[in-house]
């Protein structure tokens, strides 16, 4: 890997109790009991996360108990999620289980076209 890229792996035999904050990309195969904030998250099939997940991009394949907020979210067919899901772009494979509500981050899933141009007054 180049010196500019950072990638952290939490192995299948690792359990972390506490919050994780990383500017790096994170790959989790173990168990996390705490909130996770990172740039990019990849979750393995056997992994379990009990806490809030916040990431720019997340690819989930294991169990998550807690809310998820991501700009780009991929939920794979092996994923089991219990919690609300907030996203900008969402992909869900057939077979994934989600017990929670889905809501776009900016709530702009449908962009309204204004009926008239906005009026701008110049102060002159």
C-alpha positions in Angstrom: 0.0 0.0 0.0 1.1 3.6 -0.6 2.0 5.8 2.3 -1.1 7.9 1.7 -3.6 5.1 2.3 -4.5 3.8 5.8 -6.5 0.6 6.4 -7.2 -1.0 9.8 -8.4 -4.5 10.2 -10.2 -5.8 13.4 -9.8 -9.6 13.2 -12.5 -12.2 13.8 -10.9 -13.1 17.2 -11.1 -9.5 18.5 -13.8 -8.0 20.7 -13.7 -4.3 21.4 -15.8 -2.6 24.0 -15.8 1.1 23.5 -16.2 3.6 20.7 -14.0 3.6 17.6 -13.2 6.8 15.7 -10.9 6.5 12.6 -10.1 8.7 9.7 -8.9 5.5 8.0 -10.8 2.8 6.2 -11.9 0.1 8.6 -12.5 -3.6 8.0 -14.3 -5.4 10.9 -14.5 -9.2 11.2 -14.7 -9.2 15.0 -17.2 -7.9 17.6 -17.7 -4.2 18.5 -19.7 -3.1 21.4 -19.7 0.7 20.9 -20.2 3.4 18.3 -18.1 3.5 15.1 -17.2 6.6 13.1 -14.9 6.2 10.1 -14.4 7.1 6.5 -15.1 3.7 5.0 -16.4 0.6 6.7 -16.4 -3.0 5.5 -18.1 -5.5 7.7 -17.4 -9.2 7.4 -20.2 -11.8 7.5 -19.4 -13.2 11.0 -19.0 -9.7 12.5 -21.3 -8.1 15.0 -21.6 -4.4 15.8 -23.7 -3.2 18.8 -23.7 0.6 18.4 -24.2 3.5 16.1 -22.4 3.4 12.8 -21.4 6.6 11.0 -19.4 6.4 7.8 -19.0 8.0 4.4 -19.2 4.6 2.8 -20.3 1.3 4.4 -20.5 -2.2 3.1 -22.3 -4.3 5.7 -22.4 -8.1 5.7 -22.8 -9.1 9.3 -25.1 -8.1 12.2 -25.6 -4.5 13.3 -27.7 -3.5 16.3 -28.0 0.2 16.2 -28.6 3.0 13.7 -26.5 3.5 10.6 -25.7 6.8 8.8 -23.7 6.6 5.6 -23.5 8.6 2.3 -23.0 5.4 0.3 -24.5 2.3 1.9 -24.4 -1.3 0.6 -26.3 -3.9 2.6 -25.3 -7.4 1.5 -27.6 -10.5 1.6 -25.9 -11.9 4.7 -26.6 -8.7 6.7 -28.9 -8.6 9.7 -29.7 -5.0 10.8 -31.8 -3.9 13.8 -32.0 -0.1 13.7 -32.8 2.9 11.5 -30.9 3.4 8.3 -30.0 6.9 7.0 -28.3 7.2 3.6 -27.6 9.2 0.5 -27.2 6.3 -1.9 -28.5 2.8 -0.9 -28.1 -0.7 -2.3 -29.7 -3.7 -0.7 -29.1 -7.3 -1.9 -32.0 -9.6 -2.0 -32.1 -11.7 1.3 -30.8 -8.9 3.6 -32.8 -8.4 6.7 -33.5 -4.9 8.1 -35.7 -4.3 11.1 -35.9 -0.5 11.2 -36.8 2.6 9.2 -35.1 3.9 6.0 -34.6 7.7 5.6 -32.5 9.6 3.1 -29.9 11.8 4.9 -31.0 15.1 3.3 -34.6 14.0 2.8 -34.2 15.1 -0.9 -35.0 11.8 -2.5 -37.4 13.6 -4.8 -36.2 17.0 -6.0 -39.0 19.5 -6.5 -38.8 21.8 -9.5 -39.7 25.3 -8.5 -42.8 26.6 -10.3 -41.3 30.1 -10.7 -37.7 31.3 -10.6 -36.6 32.7 -7.2 -36.9 36.5 -7.0 -33.6 38.2 -6.0 -33.7 41.9 -5.1 -30.6 43.9 -5.6 -29.8 46.5 -2.9 -29.0 49.5 -5.1 
